Amino acid sequence: MKTKDEVLKMEICECGEKNVAQAIDIFQNTSLPFKKAKKLVTECNKTCCRAALMKLFDMQQFGKYDYDEIALLVEKRLERMRRLAEGA
């Protein structure tokens, strides 16, 4: 298990080069719906980090964060990207 600080430092989106802490900050400081707020984090239209960002956005809306779940989703994305790179 990662600590809260380790999770906050994890890169949630390669395209936007944002970590979890930056994504939380962006989501907290906007009243935009998910699709537009996601674009502030990712700076693109790709869906590679959508699951983690959607869960993080929902957590921010409810005011409670599950850092273990966030870490798991980010790691799943990284594993999926590694498998794609190996298969190419």
MARMIBA-307567 format. One record per atom (N, C-alpha, C): residue number from 1; residue in one letter; x, z, y. Coordinates in steps of 0.1 Angstrom, whole numbers, m for minus. Example, Ala and Ser with C-alpha at 12.3 -4.5 7.8 and 13.67 -1.06 7.14 Angstrom:
// MARMIBA-307567
+-----+----+-------+-------+-------+
|   i | aa |    px |    pz |    py |
+-----+----+-------+-------+-------+
|   1 |  A |   132 |    78 |   m57 |
|   1 |  A |   123 |    78 |   m45 |
|   1 |  A |   132 |    78 |   m33 |
|   2 |  S |   128 |    71 |   m22 |
|   2 |  S |   137 |    71 |   m11 |
|   2 |  S |   129 |    79 |     0 |
+-----+----+-------+-------+-------+
// end
This chain:
// MARMIBA-307567
+-----+----+-------+-------+-------+
|   i | aa |    px |    pz |    py |
+-----+----+-------+-------+-------+
|   1 |  M |     8 |     0 |   m12 |
|   1 |  M |     0 |     0 |     0 |
|   1 |  M |     9 |     0 |    13 |
|   2 |  K |     4 |    m8 |    22 |
|   2 |  K |    12 |    m9 |    35 |
|   2 |  K |     6 |     2 |    44 |
|   3 |  T |    15 |     6 |    53 |
|   3 |  T |    10 |    16 |    63 |
|   3 |  T |     2 |     8 |    74 |
|   4 |  K |    m5 |    16 |    82 |
|   4 |  K |   m12 |     9 |    93 |
|   4 |  K |    m3 |     1 |   102 |
|   5 |  D |     8 |     6 |   106 |
|   5 |  D |    18 |    m1 |   114 |
|   5 |  D |    23 |   m14 |   108 |
|   6 |  E |    25 |   m13 |    95 |
|   6 |  E |    30 |   m25 |    88 |
|   6 |  E |    19 |   m36 |    88 |
|   7 |  V |     6 |   m32 |    86 |
|   7 |  V |    m5 |   m41 |    86 |
|   7 |  V |    m6 |   m47 |   100 |
|   8 |  L |    m6 |   m39 |   110 |
|   8 |  L |    m7 |   m44 |   124 |
|   8 |  L |     4 |   m54 |   128 |
|   9 |  K |    15 |   m54 |   121 |
|   9 |  K |    26 |   m63 |   124 |
|   9 |  K |    25 |   m76 |   116 |
|  10 |  M |    17 |   m76 |   106 |
|  10 |  M |    15 |   m88 |    97 |
|  10 |  M |    10 |  m100 |   105 |
|  11 |  E |    16 |  m111 |   103 |
|  11 |  E |    11 |  m123 |   109 |
|  11 |  E |    m2 |  m128 |   103 |
|  12 |  I |   m13 |  m128 |   111 |
|  12 |  I |   m26 |  m132 |   106 |
|  12 |  I |   m28 |  m147 |   107 |
|  13 |  C |   m21 |  m153 |   116 |
|  13 |  C |   m23 |  m168 |   118 |
|  13 |  C |    m9 |  m174 |   122 |
|  14 |  E |    m5 |  m184 |   113 |
|  14 |  E |     7 |  m191 |   116 |
|  14 |  E |     6 |  m200 |   128 |
|  15 |  C |    m5 |  m206 |   129 |
|  15 |  C |    m7 |  m216 |   140 |
|  15 |  C |    m6 |  m209 |   154 |
|  16 |  G |   m13 |  m198 |   156 |
|  16 |  G |   m13 |  m191 |   168 |
|  16 |  G |    m1 |  m181 |   169 |
|  17 |  E |     6 |  m180 |   158 |
|  17 |  E |    17 |  m170 |   158 |
|  17 |  E |    13 |  m156 |   163 |
|  18 |  K |     1 |  m152 |   158 |
|  18 |  K |    m4 |  m139 |   162 |
|  18 |  K |    m4 |  m129 |   150 |
|  19 |  N |    m1 |  m117 |   154 |
|  19 |  N |    m2 |  m107 |   143 |
|  19 |  N |   m16 |  m100 |   144 |
|  20 |  V |   m18 |   m91 |   134 |
|  20 |  V |   m31 |   m84 |   133 |
|  20 |  V |   m34 |   m76 |   146 |
|  21 |  A |   m24 |   m69 |   151 |
|  21 |  A |   m27 |   m61 |   164 |
|  21 |  A |   m31 |   m70 |   175 |
|  22 |  Q |   m24 |   m82 |   177 |
|  22 |  Q |   m28 |   m91 |   187 |
|  22 |  Q |   m42 |   m97 |   185 |
|  23 |  A |   m46 |  m100 |   173 |
|  23 |  A |   m59 |  m105 |   170 |
|  23 |  A |   m70 |   m94 |   173 |
|  24 |  I |   m67 |   m82 |   170 |
|  24 |  I |   m76 |   m71 |   173 |
|  24 |  I |   m78 |   m70 |   188 |
|  25 |  D |   m67 |   m70 |   195 |
|  25 |  D |   m67 |   m70 |   210 |
|  25 |  D |   m76 |   m81 |   216 |
|  26 |  I |   m74 |   m93 |   211 |
|  26 |  I |   m81 |  m105 |   216 |
|  26 |  I |   m96 |  m103 |   213 |
|  27 |  F |   m99 |   m99 |   201 |
|  27 |  F |  m113 |   m97 |   197 |
|  27 |  F |  m120 |   m86 |   205 |
|  28 |  Q |  m112 |   m75 |   208 |
|  28 |  Q |  m118 |   m64 |   216 |
|  28 |  Q |  m120 |   m68 |   231 |
|  29 |  N |  m113 |   m77 |   236 |
|  29 |  N |  m114 |   m81 |   250 |
|  29 |  N |  m122 |   m94 |   253 |
|  30 |  T |  m130 |   m98 |   243 |
|  30 |  T |  m138 |  m109 |   245 |
|  30 |  T |  m153 |  m107 |   240 |
|  31 |  S |  m162 |  m113 |   247 |
|  31 |  S |  m176 |  m112 |   242 |
|  31 |  S |  m180 |  m125 |   236 |
|  32 |  L |  m171 |  m134 |   233 |
|  32 |  L |  m174 |  m147 |   227 |
|  32 |  L |  m178 |  m145 |   212 |
|  33 |  P |  m186 |  m154 |   207 |
|  33 |  P |  m189 |  m154 |   193 |
|  33 |  P |  m177 |  m157 |   184 |
|  34 |  F |  m178 |  m154 |   171 |
|  34 |  F |  m166 |  m155 |   163 |
|  34 |  F |  m159 |  m169 |   164 |
|  35 |  K |  m166 |  m180 |   163 |
|  35 |  K |  m160 |  m193 |   163 |
|  35 |  K |  m151 |  m195 |   175 |
|  36 |  K |  m156 |  m191 |   187 |
|  36 |  K |  m148 |  m193 |   199 |
|  36 |  K |  m137 |  m182 |   200 |
|  37 |  A |  m139 |  m170 |   196 |
|  37 |  A |  m129 |  m159 |   196 |
|  37 |  A |  m118 |  m163 |   186 |
|  38 |  K |  m122 |  m168 |   175 |
|  38 |  K |  m112 |  m172 |   165 |
|  38 |  K |  m102 |  m182 |   171 |
|  39 |  K |  m107 |  m191 |   179 |
|  39 |  K |   m99 |  m202 |   185 |
|  39 |  K |   m89 |  m196 |   194 |
|  40 |  L |   m92 |  m185 |   201 |
|  40 |  L |   m83 |  m178 |   210 |
|  40 |  L |   m71 |  m172 |   202 |
|  41 |  V |   m74 |  m168 |   189 |
|  41 |  V |   m63 |  m163 |   181 |
|  41 |  V |   m55 |  m174 |   175 |
|  42 |  T |   m62 |  m184 |   169 |
|  42 |  T |   m55 |  m194 |   161 |
|  42 |  T |   m49 |  m205 |   169 |
|  43 |  E |   m56 |  m208 |   181 |
|  43 |  E |   m52 |  m219 |   189 |
|  43 |  E |   m53 |  m233 |   182 |
|  44 |  C |   m62 |  m233 |   171 |
|  44 |  C |   m64 |  m245 |   163 |
|  44 |  C |   m78 |  m245 |   157 |
|  45 |  N |   m81 |  m255 |   149 |
|  45 |  N |   m94 |  m256 |   143 |
|  45 |  N |   m93 |  m254 |   127 |
|  46 |  K |   m81 |  m251 |   123 |
|  46 |  K |   m79 |  m250 |   108 |
|  46 |  K |   m86 |  m237 |   103 |
|  47 |  T |   m88 |  m238 |    90 |
|  47 |  T |   m96 |  m227 |    83 |
|  47 |  T |   m87 |  m218 |    74 |
|  48 |  C |   m74 |  m220 |    75 |
|  48 |  C |   m65 |  m212 |    65 |
|  48 |  C |   m66 |  m197 |    67 |
|  49 |  C |   m68 |  m192 |    79 |
|  49 |  C |   m69 |  m178 |    81 |
|  49 |  C |   m83 |  m173 |    84 |
|  50 |  R |   m93 |  m181 |    82 |
|  50 |  R |  m107 |  m178 |    85 |
|  50 |  R |  m112 |  m165 |    79 |
|  51 |  A |  m109 |  m163 |    66 |
|  51 |  A |  m115 |  m152 |    59 |
|  51 |  A |  m109 |  m139 |    65 |
|  52 |  A |   m96 |  m138 |    67 |
|  52 |  A |   m91 |  m126 |    73 |
|  52 |  A |   m96 |  m123 |    87 |
|  53 |  L |   m96 |  m134 |    95 |
|  53 |  L |  m101 |  m132 |   109 |
|  53 |  L |  m116 |  m129 |   110 |
|  54 |  M |  m124 |  m135 |   101 |
|  54 |  M |  m138 |  m131 |   101 |
|  54 |  M |  m140 |  m117 |    97 |
|  55 |  K |  m133 |  m112 |    87 |
|  55 |  K |  m134 |   m98 |    83 |
|  55 |  K |  m129 |   m89 |    95 |
|  56 |  L |  m118 |   m92 |   101 |
|  56 |  L |  m113 |   m85 |   112 |
|  56 |  L |  m123 |   m84 |   124 |
|  57 |  F |  m129 |   m96 |   127 |
|  57 |  F |  m139 |   m97 |   138 |
|  57 |  F |  m151 |   m88 |   135 |
|  58 |  D |  m155 |   m88 |   122 |
|  58 |  D |  m167 |   m79 |   118 |
|  58 |  D |  m163 |   m65 |   119 |
|  59 |  M |  m151 |   m61 |   115 |
|  59 |  M |  m146 |   m47 |   116 |
|  59 |  M |  m146 |   m43 |   131 |
|  60 |  Q |  m141 |   m52 |   139 |
|  60 |  Q |  m140 |   m48 |   154 |
|  60 |  Q |  m154 |   m46 |   159 |
|  61 |  Q |  m164 |   m54 |   155 |
|  61 |  Q |  m178 |   m53 |   160 |
|  61 |  Q |  m183 |   m39 |   156 |
|  62 |  F |  m180 |   m34 |   144 |
|  62 |  F |  m185 |   m21 |   139 |
|  62 |  F |  m176 |    m9 |   143 |
|  63 |  G |  m164 |   m12 |   149 |
|  63 |  G |  m155 |    m2 |   154 |
|  63 |  G |  m147 |     6 |   143 |
|  64 |  K |  m146 |     0 |   131 |
|  64 |  K |  m139 |     7 |   120 |
|  64 |  K |  m131 |    m3 |   113 |
|  65 |  Y |  m118 |    m1 |   111 |
|  65 |  Y |  m109 |   m10 |   105 |
|  65 |  Y |  m104 |    m5 |    91 |
|  66 |  D |  m105 |   m14 |    81 |
|  66 |  D |  m100 |   m11 |    68 |
|  66 |  D |   m86 |   m19 |    67 |
|  67 |  Y |   m75 |   m13 |    69 |
|  67 |  Y |   m62 |   m19 |    70 |
|  67 |  Y |   m58 |   m24 |    56 |
|  68 |  D |   m62 |   m17 |    45 |
|  68 |  D |   m59 |   m22 |    32 |
|  68 |  D |   m66 |   m35 |    29 |
|  69 |  E |   m78 |   m37 |    33 |
|  69 |  E |   m85 |   m49 |    31 |
|  69 |  E |   m79 |   m60 |    39 |
|  70 |  I |   m76 |   m57 |    51 |
|  70 |  I |   m69 |   m68 |    60 |
|  70 |  I |   m56 |   m72 |    54 |
|  71 |  A |   m48 |   m63 |    49 |
|  71 |  A |   m35 |   m66 |    43 |
|  71 |  A |   m38 |   m75 |    30 |
|  72 |  L |   m48 |   m72 |    22 |
|  72 |  L |   m51 |   m79 |    10 |
|  72 |  L |   m55 |   m94 |    14 |
|  73 |  L |   m63 |   m95 |    24 |
|  73 |  L |   m67 |  m109 |    28 |
|  73 |  L |   m56 |  m117 |    33 |
|  74 |  V |   m47 |  m111 |    41 |
|  74 |  V |   m36 |  m118 |    47 |
|  74 |  V |   m26 |  m122 |    35 |
|  75 |  E |   m24 |  m113 |    26 |
|  75 |  E |   m15 |  m116 |    14 |
|  75 |  E |   m21 |  m127 |     6 |
|  76 |  K |   m34 |  m127 |     4 |
|  76 |  K |   m41 |  m138 |    m4 |
|  76 |  K |   m39 |  m151 |     3 |
|  77 |  R |   m40 |  m151 |    16 |
|  77 |  R |   m37 |  m164 |    23 |
|  77 |  R |   m23 |  m169 |    21 |
|  78 |  L |   m13 |  m159 |    22 |
|  78 |  L |     1 |  m163 |    20 |
|  78 |  L |     3 |  m168 |     6 |
|  79 |  E |    m3 |  m162 |    m4 |
|  79 |  E |    m1 |  m166 |   m17 |
|  79 |  E |    m7 |  m180 |   m19 |
|  80 |  R |   m19 |  m182 |   m14 |
|  80 |  R |   m25 |  m196 |   m15 |
|  80 |  R |   m16 |  m206 |    m8 |
|  81 |  M |   m10 |  m203 |     3 |
|  81 |  M |    m1 |  m213 |    10 |
|  81 |  M |    11 |  m215 |     1 |
|  82 |  R |    17 |  m205 |    m5 |
|  82 |  R |    28 |  m207 |   m14 |
|  82 |  R |    25 |  m216 |   m26 |
|  83 |  R |    13 |  m214 |   m32 |
|  83 |  R |     9 |  m222 |   m43 |
|  83 |  R |     7 |  m236 |   m39 |
|  84 |  L |     2 |  m239 |   m27 |
|  84 |  L |     0 |  m252 |   m22 |
|  84 |  L |    13 |  m259 |   m20 |
|  85 |  A |    23 |  m251 |   m14 |
|  85 |  A |    36 |  m257 |   m12 |
|  85 |  A |    43 |  m260 |   m25 |
|  86 |  E |    42 |  m252 |   m35 |
|  86 |  E |    48 |  m255 |   m48 |
|  86 |  E |    42 |  m267 |   m55 |
|  87 |  G |    29 |  m269 |   m53 |
|  87 |  G |    22 |  m280 |   m59 |
|  87 |  G |    24 |  m293 |   m52 |
|  88 |  A |    29 |  m293 |   m40 |
|  88 |  A |    30 |  m306 |   m33 |
|  88 |  A |    43 |  m313 |   m36 |
+-----+----+-------+-------+-------+
// end
